[in-house]
Amino acid sequence: MELQKPRGTRDFLPEEMIKRRYIENKLRKVATHWGYGEIKTPTFEHIELFTLKSGEGILGEIYNFKDKGDREIALRPELTAPVVRMYVEELQRSPKPLKFFYFDNCFRYERPQKGRFREFFQFGVEIIGSARPESDAEVIALAVEMLKSAGVSGDLHVGNLGIVRALLKDIGPEHQGKIMRLVDKKDDLGLEKFLDEINAPDDMRGKLFRLIGLHGENAVHEARELVGDIDAISQFKALLDLLDVYGLEYQVDLGIARGLDYYTGMVFEIYCEGLGAQNQVCGGGSYRLAALFGGEDTPSTGYGIGFDRIMEICEVNPQQPKRIVVVSFEDTRKEAIIIANKLREHVSTYIDVMGRKFKDQISYANTIGASHVVIVGKNELDAGKVALKDMKTGEQVLVTVEEAVERVKS
């Protein structure tokens, strides 16, 4: 029986992992420089954490099981809910704002396709404790800067759900949620049908379709004409002014809904070419989840970057780590191990563990692209030295181990 990896999962070989770690570290560096601290939450949580946030409908999309204590457990399908749970459980009395970033794997049971996997990786950021436009603007600017550090530029679309919700204030919360999900899917026909079902007023219906179709420079002015001079408009205008200060290029798009009930105000998405239909690489917004999880009502803003999608489109060719091979003989293997350990303090070092003959050890060094080989022979050891061979030029010199380190490092 030949065992294979489960559908929707991947193996990452060393060459691919070099690229992934390179980009991951780029993102980490930006987040750290902006004053965010790294956190990590459990791979699995109680299933209620996700059904409370997203409803029972999410059960068909997640990996869930009963543990030996008969508790319903789920592999995390996303990371925002675990972060807010952690905040409520451990950090509510901490000085605000709290600024976090995280990088981890998530799991969703869905049909695998280009850019979508059942195990996928997400890099995310959260600010907890601020409802001001400055917080929203910083989060958006940070997302753009992170993508830029990975060599990725995309189209930034910014909206505000507070404006849309103001128009729907006379409709029940359960209907609002359905409307937002239809708006998020750009399903105009489905939206029209649902508005018919709930007997939505014609005036509200007309304004809704005009509002979610607003894009570009005059969108805020036109939105104000549709819903009046409400606080959400003022907040949104203040946010856009700050995005201009950050020097960001963006498009106002009041048709962004994110499809989740817990978003309350600003929402944004970033799209990139080269990914087919699944072209969104980053999305987020302002939300309130803490009260739902038993904490005090707390404003938060965050986003998630689809790391796998970034890896599909970023053109990265990080420098391969320099590696050397210590070559020995039957009577010098123990001394070679000691020398290899010294070299490993400075450079990636291989030593034969297959009992190969001298010629085959040299051949292996060629195969793995070693820059040098360090030959540990009896005569060299008697002289207190090793033979250092440059695999590119073929030049071979007799040097001390310390001299070998300096030559290899240069």
N, C-alpha and C positions, 0 to 999 in steps of 0.2 A: 504493500500500500504506500503510495507516494503522497505525503502530506504537503498541502499548499497553504499559503496565508489566506485568512478569511477575505471574502469579497469586500471591496471598499477600503482595504488597508494596503500599506506599502512597506517595502524594505528599503532602507537608505544605506547604500554602500559608502565606503570611506570618501571617495571623490565627491559624491553628492553632499555628504555631511560637512565637508570642508566648506562648500558653498553656503549651506544652510546656516552653519555656525557663524560664518563671516557676516551674513546679512543680519542674523539674530543679534550679534554683538554690536553692529551698527545701530540698530534700533535701541538696544539697551543703553548705549552711550548717549544718544540724544535724550532719552527719558531721564537718565541720571543727571545730565547737565541742566535739565529744566527743573530739577528739584524733586523728582518723583522717586519713591522708594519701592523696591521689589517686594512682592508678596507671593505666597503660594498657598493654595487651598486644596482640600482632599480631592482625589480623582473621583470618588463617589460620595453622594449625599443622600439624605432622606428624600424620597420622591416628592414629598409635599413641597419642598423648596421650589421645584419647577412647575408643579401643577398650580400652586398658589399664584405664581407670576403669570403663567401662560395659559392656564385652564386645562381641563381634562383632555382636550383635543391633542395636546402634545404627546400623550401616551403612545400614540402610533409612531412617533418619530424618535423615541429614545430607547436606549438599552436599559431595561429595568429587570430586577429579580428580587426574590426573597432570600435574605441571608439565613443563617442557621438559627437565629433568634426570631425568625418569622417576621422580620422587619422589611418593609418595602424600600428597596435601595435602587438608585439610578446612577449610571455613569453620567458625568456632567455633560449636557448638550451645549452649554455655553458657560461663561465665567462671570457675568455680571451678578447673577443671583448669589453664587457662593461668596463673592466679595462683599455684597451687602449683608449677607448672613454673618460673615466674620465681623463686620463693623458693628452690627447690632449686638452680637455675642460678647465682643471683647473691647470695642473702641469708642463706644458712644460718648464717654466722658472725656475723650481726648480733645486737645485744642484743635480748632478748625482753621483752615480747611485741612483735610487729609488728602495726600496726593500719592497714588499708588500706580505701579505698572506690574504686569504679569505676562508670562509666556508659558503656555501649556497646551496639552492635547485635549480635544473634546470629542464626543461621540454622538453621532446621530444615525438612526436607522432610516436611510433614504436611498433612493436609486442612485448608485454611483454614476457620475458623468464628468465631462471635462471640467476641472476646477472644483469638483465636489467629491468628497470621500466620506466614508463612514467614521473613520478616525481622521481628524484634521487638526491643524494647529492654529492657535489664535494668539496674537499679541494685542494686549489691551491696556487702557489707561482709564483711571477714574479720579475725579475730584469730588470729595464728599464734604458738604457743609456750606456751599455757596450757591445762591440763586442769581447772582449778578451777571450782567453781560460780560464782565471781565473774565469770569470763569469760563463761560461758553467760548469766548474768543480765544483764550489760551489753549483750550482743548483742541479746537479746530486748527489753530496754527501749529500746535505740536504734532498733530496727525500729518499735516502737509510736510513738516520738517522731517518727520520719520521716513515718509515715503521718499522724500528727496535724498535722504542719506543712503537709501537703498538703490538710488538711481532710477526711481520711478516717479513720473509726473502724471497727474490725472485731472479730470474735470471735476471741480468742487461745486456741488449743488447744496444750497442752504435754504432751509424752510423754517416754519414755526407752527407747531400744532396748536398752540394757544389761540392763534387766529382762526384756524379751522374749527376748533372746538367752540369758540364763541358763537359761531354761526349755528352750531348744533345744540346750543344750550337748552332748548326746549324739547329735545329728543332724549329718551331714556338712555342711561349709560350702556345697557346691553346693545341697543341699536347703534349707538355711537361707535362702539367697538367694531361691529360688523361693517359699518360705513368706512371706518379707517382702514380696515383690512382690504376692502374692495378698492379704495383709493390707492393703497400701497401696491396692489397688483395691476394698477392701471386698467381695471376691468370696468370700463364705462357702461357697457351693456348690462353687466351684472348689477352695477350701482343703480342704474335707472330702474331695473326690475325690482330691486329691494326697496327703493324709495316709493315705488308704486304699492308694494306690499304693506308698507307702514303708513300709507296715506300722507306722505310728507307734503307740506304746503308748497304750492307751485313757486311762490316767491323765494323761499329758502332753497328749493331745488335748483332754481336758475342761478342763484348767487353761488351755491356750492360748486357747480360745474365751472362757473367763471373763475371762482377763487382758486380751485386746484389746477386751473389752466394758466395761471399767471406766472410769467417768467420775465427775467431781465430787469432793466433799470427802473421802469415805472411800476413794478409789481407792488411795492409797498404803498405807493400813492393810490393805486387802483384798489388795493385791499382795504385801505382806509375808507374809501368811498363805499365799499360793500358792507363793512362791518362796523364802521364808526371809529372814532379815535379812542380805542381801548388800550389798556395797559400793555397787552401783548404786542400791539403795533409799536408802541414807544420802546419796549424792550428790544424788539427786533431791529428797529432803526439804530438803537445804541450799539447793538452787536455788529451791525454792518459797518458802522463808523469805525469800530475797533479793528475789524478785519482789514479795512483800508489802511489803518495805522500799521498793521503787520505787513502790509504790502502784498496781500493775497489776491489772486485772481479767482473770482467766484461767480456763480450764477444764482440769483434768487429763484427758487423753485418751490412754490407753495403746494405742489402736488406730491411732495415727499411726505409719507405718513409712517413709515417704518413698520406698520402693521402690528404694533404691540401697544396694549392699552396703557402701559405704565409711563410712556413718554409724555411729558407735560408741556414742553415749550419748544426750544430750539432743537431742530434735527438737521443732520447733514449726511451726505453720501459722497464718495469719491469713486469715479468710474475711470477705467483704463481700457485702451484698445488692446486687441490681441488675445482676448479671453472669450470670444464668442458671446453667447447670451448671458453667461455669468460674468459680467464685466465690472461688477462692484467689488472693489478691493478694501473699502473701509466704510464704516457707517456707525452713527451714534447719535447722541443727543442728551438733553436734560431730562431727568426722570425723578420719581419719588417711589422708592420701594421699601424703605426701612420700616414704615408703619405696617406694611403688609406682613412683615416678618416679626412683628411684635415689638418694634422699637419706636422711638419718637419720629414724627414726620420730619424728614431730613432731605433737603434738595441735593441732588447729585448730577454730575455730568460725566459722560464717558463715551468710549468708542472701542470697537474691535477692528483689528486689521486681519484680513484673511491671509495668513502667512503663506499658505500653499499657492494662492493665486499670485502673490508677489513673486514667489520663486519661479513661476511660469514665465513671467515677462521681464524680470530684471536681467540685465546683461552683465553678469559678474564673472570674473575670471581671477579669483584670488590667487596669490602666489602660493604655489605648493611648498609645504615645509621642506627645508633641506634635510636630507637623510644620508647617513653613512652606514657602511657595513664593516664590522670588525671580523676579519678573516683569520682563522687560526689553524693549527695543526693538532694532531693527536696528543702531542706532548706539551702543547702550550694552551690548551683549552681553559684551564683554571685561571691562568694569568690573563687570558683574553677577557674572561668574565669581569675581572677586577678593572681592567682598562675600559671595557664597555660601560661599566657603571660610572666611571669618572667622566667619560664623554657624554653620558646621558644628562649630566648636569647642565650641558650647554647646547646639545643638538640631538635630534631624533636619531637613535642608534639601534641598529639591528645586529644580532649575533646568531650564528648558526645553531639551530636546535634539532637539526635533522641528521647529524653525523655525516654531513657531506664532505667530499674530498675538496682539496684546495681549489682546483679548477672549477668545480661546480659552485663553490661559494662565490667565486668571482662572477660566474654566469648569473647567479641569483641577484647579485648587486646590480648588474646590467638590467635585468628584468624589472626591478622595482625602481629604476631611475636614480640610483644612488649617485651623489656628486663625487664621493670619495670612498675608497676602501682603506682601512687601517689594517696592515698585515702584521700579525704578531707571530714572529718566528723565533726560533731558539737563538740564532745569532744576533738578531735585533735586541732581544731581551738581555743577552749578555752584555751588550753595549749600552743598556739602559735606554733604548730607543725603540721606535716602531717605524715601519715603512709606510709612508702615506702616498697613495696613488690617486692622481686626479683622473677620474673616469672619462672626462671629456677630452683631455689632451694626451693622456697616457703617461704623463710625467710622473716619476716616482722619486721621492726623496726620503732620506733617513732623518727623523726628527724625534724630539721628546714628545711625550703625550701632551704636555702643555703647549708646545709649539704646534702640534697637530690641531689642537682646539683653536688656536688663533688663526691658523691658515684656513680651516674649515669655516669658521665664523665670518671671515672676510670674503 
